[in-house]
Amino acid sequence: MRRTASPFSLILLGLGTFLLVLAPLLAWYVTPRAAVNPIDIDQTAVYKGTGRVFDVEQVRTVDDRTITVTQRVRGNVEDSERSGDAVWDVTTTVDTDDTLPAADPHDALDFTPHRWVMDRRTTEPVHCCGETPYIEGEAYLKFPFDVQKRDYQWWDNTLGNTVVLHYRGSKKVQGYTGYRFTGTVAPTRVGTRQVPGSLVGQDDSPQVLAEEWYSNHGFELVVDQRTGRVVYARTGPRRTLRAPGATKDAVVLLDSERIAFTTATQKDAVEKARADSGQLKAIGVTVPVGAAVAGFVLMVAGSVLVVRGRRHPRSSDSPGPSLTM
C-alpha cells in the first residue's frame, strides 16, 4: 500500500505553520510599533485642592482658598509629522474661585505655556521643534511604555529640573490598579521677580529683585504599567518670595499640601488607560499566545494525518489479468 497526504492535512499544516510564525511576529514586531505616543492628543486634566494664595488686590496671603489647576495638552500634528517625534503643546493654569471661569487663561493666578517633544516609542525627550523649556528626565506628563518597578527621573516644570520618584508598590484608582510613585522637592531657588521692596521687608527700596523659591510637600502618581498613562496625580506646591540674599520666606505666593486629580479626571484617565492597555495586551499577549497554541495543535493534527495518509492499493498488489484459453 502507498500513503499520500490528504488536502485537509496539508491545510492544517499550512495554517498551523502560519499561526506559529504569526505569534512571535505580533509579540516582537507589531507590538513595539503599536506602542507609540500619539501626535493628535487633545486632553485636559483638572486638579483641585485648598491652600494659601497671594491675593493681588488685598496685597497679602489669604488662607483656605480653593485652588484649581488645569493642564491642557494638545498635539501639534504638523510639527510632529515633520520631525517624526511627538510634539505636545501644554498650558498649565492655576486659578482660585475669583479667577474662574476665565475667558482668557492669562487672567489666571498663574499661566504657563510650554512645549514638550518626545520620542514616540521611548518617551525620551527630544530637543527640537521649538521645545521650551529644555526638558530632561525619563518622564513628564506620562511614563514610558512598560513601566518598571524602579525609581524614575520625573521632570518638574516649576522646578526646571528632574525629581526622583520612588516606586511604592501598587494602588487602585477608580477600581483600576497601577504602579504608585512618590517624591518631594526641597526648597530651591528657581528665579527672581521684581516686586515692591515693602513686600519682602525692604521698605527703603521702591523695587527689588526678590528671589522666588519653590518646594513640594509631595508628589504621588499612579501609573498604568503597560501604557505609562498617569491615572492619578497629586502635588503639594509651595512658592514663596524672599528678599535678596535672605534665608527665610517673606511672602507666600502659593502653598497647598494636596492638589489632586478630580474624580472626573481620574475616571477619564482610567477609561483611556484600560482601553489602550487592553489593545496592547491583545496584540502583545492574548493573540500571540492564542495563535501559538492553535498553531501547535493544528501542526500536530496535520502531522498525524500526513503520517497516516490515505491507503491506496499498489499496482503490484493488484491481481494480474486472468488468462483464458
C-alpha angles and dihedrals in degrees: 000000000000125000126223129181115248119231089242093058091049090051090052091049092049094047092046091050091049092052093047090053092044095054099066090035090061094043100044105026112023099039097056089051093048092051097078132132112251124247096202097056118149114172140140128210120195124201124193132192145127132252148112123312135177111253109213094198094050091037091223143087114269127200136228098024123157108243122202122190116192119192118187122188122193126176118230099221096186095053091041093054091046095051101032090231132099110266112194125184112208131193122187121190129184116203142171125207087269093063097041129128095030123187089199121037088215087072090066124109086253130005123189123177119186143152128236120197119189143169106265094225105033099030088224114149116264117202106219144077098062095308112182129214107018097259120202138172135065101285141017122157089005140010125246119272116275097029114214130217095254143089119291134201104238121193114235107198094197091052092043090222143068127282125205111240114198124215109245104178126263134318136186121237117187088341094309121113121225140160115274123221130180138185145154138215122223117219107289133176108242103173147309135278130196109236138154109284091233090064092067098034099270101116093166092064119071091202132013136176098244119199115246114216130192135192135159126223089208147320122222120184128177111199134192105243099217101042103024091231115153108235096176132022132179127179136178109202125186119186122179143165126233132189112255108285094002122139097209133063115257100184133020112219097176132356127169130150093202132030111155145169112286118241090255092053091048092052092047092049092047092049092052093043092050092049096045093042091049092053093049091046091051093051096040103035120004100047096039092049092046091047092049093049094045091045092052092049092048092047092052093046092047092047092051091051092048092051092049093043124169117296117233125176113253117235090239090057093054117097113257122247115283118249118226127192 
